[in-house]
Amino acid sequence: MKILVPVKRVVDYNVKVRVKADQSGVELANIKMSMNPFDEISVEEAIKLKEAGVATEIIAVSIGVTQCQETLRTALAMGADRAILVETSAEIQPLAVAKLLKAICEKESPQMVILGKQAIDDDSNQTGQMLAALLNWPQATFASKVTVTAGVAEVMREIDGGMETVEIKLPAIITTDLRLNTPRYATLPNIMKAKKKPMDVMTPEALGVDVTPRLKTLKVVEPPKRKGGVMVADVAALVDKLKNEAKVI
Amino acid sequence: MTILILAEHDSQQLKPGVTNAVAAAQKIGGEIHLLVAGNGCSGAASAAAQVAGVTKVLVVDAAHYAGGAPENLAPLIVGLASHYSHVLASASAYGKNVMPRVAALLDVAQISEIISVESPDTFVRPIYAGNAFATVQSADAIKVITVRATGFDAVAATGGSAAIENIAAGVDTEQSKVLRQELSKSDRPELVAAKRIVSGGRGMGDGDKYRQLLEPLADKLGAALGASRAAVDAGFVPNDYQVGQTGKIVAPELYIAVGISGAIQHLAGMKDSKVIVAINKDPEAPIFQVADYGLVGDLFTLVPQLTAAI
């Protein structure tokens, strides 16, 4: 079975972003970019399924600027077999991403698409569920364990009160949560090998998808800063502050 | 304008977050309806009818809505959506699972985790782990929105008297089924609704020490227990304790962070708390930059002292 793994190029998770002075967005020039951490978990899970003999081919997909090729090469170095870049410099919102991925699914006919549950830049947490809707496939979001047997996936999901295990019929969408696995590092020989793996480049137009944004960002601002607090010397001073100053106990 | 809110419930009671979504709907303006979908959920429907500001409760009671399967819920909501200007849900695991599916079927954008309503089509939402706030405007005919509970003060859960209307169930897609749930059992308040939270990080050392030190403190304060991602990943506590960008977003009156360094992903989940206390041995820990009261020292000495002193 084929697995499709979408990967997004985002600001590295260690970077604290700054808002641009003109409030048009956040400063992205000369900022370290990496694969969205949840997407690394998706790639790892697909590789594990291939190593277990469940999957036969892993296709990594990215949507965005030319530099997304680097993100795809990382996925290939981890163990994906080939890559597809939908190249565009336009702003692509989650609904458009889902439509582009649907078009690719129709060409490639994967049995499973594994996506990160959210991207750490826009924090939307939408694309997997939207893709499932557009394909009319079942979904298992926030996955913490995946087992595949004969046309069915059993997925343990992280929910607000604990864990839930669902059974979904394939083809299906899975979105990954933090504790599904620990992504492997790409080794140097695999990074070299990844350079020779195939990468197709196409455009949204070629896929026949209208990617016009539906949401207009009017402004982006810094959140209100918390006022600096005080250090207290000991527990007695802390309790005094909580009782008499903050009045919360 | 009429607004539909998908109400999360456990068949008997509404989940925390629903009354915050109603508050957001009141900011948008217009009539407010709640949708209660489940199996044997008349108790939850009665609870929904009492929520202040709600005029109608739509109830659909059928076996295939028991587990909250998004494959069944989304088409149901889409069938109702043409009567509404906005469809809302709390940004809980339940709401996040279902609502993007609704939005895609309606061919509209979803506006995730709003924290403020500027106008009926313009909303503020945090991006980049809350390090920036984006004001976004939707051009879609139906606005599909998830509401971050900490952004809106909950309306009263009682005092209303909405009409209850039973509606016909949609089809069972049979695409998914819930096999089992393992829910954390606790007498403590729910994390997202708690007025006080005691939260532990990697500095707790292990799960036993986490429980030995933090449970007595939480008991004394009547607080919920939370954790950083590091503590969850290390297996000290279950996943549903996690506070942060991708865990639970909380804003209690008092948040006590013990042995938590304060990664931006953790701060994203708790920095709207009214009063933050940090206890950490490292005076340089970033948690102190957001703490109202910082105490540097050995938490294994300080936490028992604190428990004894309050």
Interface residues (C-beta under 8 A of the other chain):
Chain A: V11 Y13 K16 V17 V19 V26 F38 Q93 P94 L95 A98 K117 Q118 I120 D121 D122 D123 S124 N125 Q126 T127 G128 Q129 M130 L131 A132 A133 L134 W137 P138 Q139 A140 T141 F142 S144 E154 R157 E158 I159 D160 G161 G162 M163 E164 T165 V166 E167 I168 K169 D177 L178 R179 R214 L215 K216 T217 L218 K219 V220 V221 E222 P223 R226 G228 G229 V230 M231 V232 D234 V235 A236 L238 V239 K241 L242 A246 V248 I249
Chain B: K15 G67 A69 P70 E71 A74 S92 A93 Y94 K96 N97 V98 M99 P100 R101 V102 A103 A104 L105 D107 V108 A109 Q110 I111 S112 E113 T122 P126 I127 Y128 A129 G130 N131 A132 F133 A134 T135 V136 Q137 S138 A139 D140 T173 Q175 S176 K177 V178 L179 R180 Q181 E182 L183 S184 V192 R196 L221 R229 V232 D233 P238 N239 D240 Q245 T246 K248 E253 L254 I264 Q265 K271 K274 V275 I276 V277 P283 F288 Q289 V290 A291 D292 Y293 G294 L295 V296 L302 Q305 L306 A309 I310
